[in-house]
Amino acid sequence: MDLQTENSRREFIKKMGAASLAAMSASIPTASFLSSCSTAAEMASTADTVILLWMAGGMAHTETFDPKAYAPYEKGIESKRVLSTFPKVPTAVDDLYFSKGLESIGSVMDKGAIIRSYRSADLGHILHTRHQYHWHTCYEPPQSVQAPHIGSWIAKEKGPLNPVIPPFIAMGQRFTVGEAEELKAFHSAGFLGSEYGPFLIPDPSSGLDSVRPPQGMSMKRFEARYKLYKELTNKSHVMERGSDYQKESLMRSMEQSYRLLNSPEAEIFDLSKEPKKSYDTYNTGRFGQGCLLAKRLAMNGARFISVSTEYEPFLGWDTHENGHSRLVKMKELVDRPIAQLIKDLDETGHLGRTLIVLASEFSRDAILEGRPGEKIKDQVDQPDVIEDEKFYGMHRHFTDGSSILMWGGGIKNGLIYGKTADERPCSSIEKTVVIDQVHQSIYHALGIHPETHYTIEGRPFYTTPDGQGQPILDLFA
């Protein structure tokens, strides 16, 4: 066996486990493990599937879905005059405007709602992965136990819709880029067990490779290695540090992946099966391909799907310079495939039971870092007067106002919820929303009760801290 084939084999085995043994032993308490669950009576649901469209890196709300006064670029313009670098354009909803470049998403807002008053938590020094951890788990890091990703809670509480398709699939984020370990920290089922962790697909265009043996390895040979791997796993000194529950969960995770490997439904992951016209509409790059694969998965029984534009420091939405020109490209990346995803699910009758959420960890501002009244170290040097176009745009982290979009899954059509100020600071000023409300609104759509919790190390661990989060019922029809 050559080195490349051996490395490919090892990578595939890692995917089958859905979480590494080392991560399990490092983050899971070994005593007083998962001992009980308490939920109220079964709740009615308005959704069966969730798709999270993750705008990783800090998407500026005033440049996207909540435009303010437009200030076109001119050399010598004052930074304080810059609130939006794009003119606003109408959407399918009266009195709702987006910024230029998001016309396609705007055309489907009559099928969804927008929250314009999301406020990110005050976590001290602003770090992308710290805020992303908080958004995806609802818990502030660090925790004494590893908090489960929202997708893992959903996979655990609702189970698979299709026994062959992994209930939680995460696409688009590689773990070979900056802050990789921090990103891995919230891509986890934590104490819920490996079987509820994400099935990771870094590159959706190679999605089929995630569900088949490495190139050059026969199925017979792979099955022999799979059998040996199971035997070694049960004897591993790492596994001995985990509870019986965790051992069994890891084995069930492997078995689930093995079922998919042997199923004709593995072809769902093969984007070459999509008609060319449809493929070309979605294909703006890895994110667009992720939206296409999300459509195929939602139509075939995935429970929770996330598609990320990918967080890599100083790239994507992480616009520490060249904010305007970078956003032109980011809008081209996301606008058409997101709108097509909504249209396709609507036309096939799937949108009604599929909740789609578009969000980012926080927003951005041209001159203000953090939020008003709380001085935080500036992470970008922004001149008072702009003489170079690279300073034209939103370059500083802003946590006091942001936008979240939702479609389907029982959400009201054409709803505008909350408001931010029209002048700097463009903070939330009406119906402020925080992360536990967002999570509980998603759980509400799926029929998961707010009091759902497990006892870990002798204390209850809720879906949202202390079980205090409440859904925003005004979002629902």
JOLINNOR-V289809 format. One line per field, one symbol per residue. ss: DSSP state (H for helix, E for strand, L for the rest). psi: psi as a letter, one per 20 degrees, with the letter a starting at -180 (. if undefined). burial: 1 if it has 24 or more other C-alpha atoms within 12 Angstrom, else 0. A space follows every 50 residues. Layout:
# JOLINNOR-V289809
ss: ???
psi: ???
burial: ???
This chain:
# JOLINNOR-V289809
ss: LLHHHHHHHHHHHHHHHLLLHHHHHHHLLLLLLLLLEELLLLLLLLLLEE EEEELLLLLLHHHLLLLLLELLLLLLEEHHHLLELLLEEELLLLLLEEEL LLHHHHLLHHHEEEEEEELLLLLLLLLHHHHHHHHHHLLLLLLLLLLLLH HHHHHHHHLLLLLLLLLEEEELLLLLLLLHHHHHHHLLLHHHLHHHLLEE ELLHHHHHHHHLLLLLLLHHHHHHHHHHHHHHHHHLHHHHLLLHHHHHHH HHHHHHHHHHHLLHHHHHHLHHHLLHHHHHHHLLLHHHHHHHHHHHHHLL LLLEEEEELLLLLLLLLLLLLLHHHHHHHHHHHHHHHHHHHHHHHHHLLL HHHEEEEEELLLEEELLLLEELLELLLLLLLLLLEELLHHHLLLLEEELL LEEEEEELLLELLLEEELEELLLLLLLEEELLELHHHHHHHHHHHHLLLL LLEEEELLEEEELLHHHLLLLLHHHEL
psi: prhggghhghhghghhhiqqhghghhipqiqlaohqqoqaqpqqqiqhqp oooonpinpphiiejmqappnqpppjqphiiogpjqqqqqaippjpqrqp ikhghhijiijarppjkppqqokcpppghghhggghhjqpqrqhqppqqh hggggghhrqhoihpphoppqipqkjaqkghhhhhimqicihqhijrqop nhohikhhhikqrqpipqhghghghgggggghghiphghhirrhghghgg hhgghghhgghjqhihihioiiipqgggghghmjahghhhhghgghghik jqgpppoqipoppjrcimmirlgghhhghhhhghgghgghgggghghjji hhjopppprrhaaqqhippdrpinpqppipooqhpoipiijoaoiqppji qrqpqqqakjqqpjpoprqqqiqppmrpiplpprhhhgghhghghikpqh jprqopkjqporhqpjkiqqqnhihq.
burial: 00000000101111111111101110111100110000000000111111 11111111111111111111101000011111111111111110011111 11111111111111111111111001111111111111111000111111 11111111111111111111111100000001111111111111111111 11111111111111000000010001001100110000101110111011 11111111011000111111100000011011111111111111111111 11111111111101111111111111110111111111111111110001 11111111111111111111100000001101000100111111111111 11111111111111111111100111110001111111111111111111 111101000111111010111100110
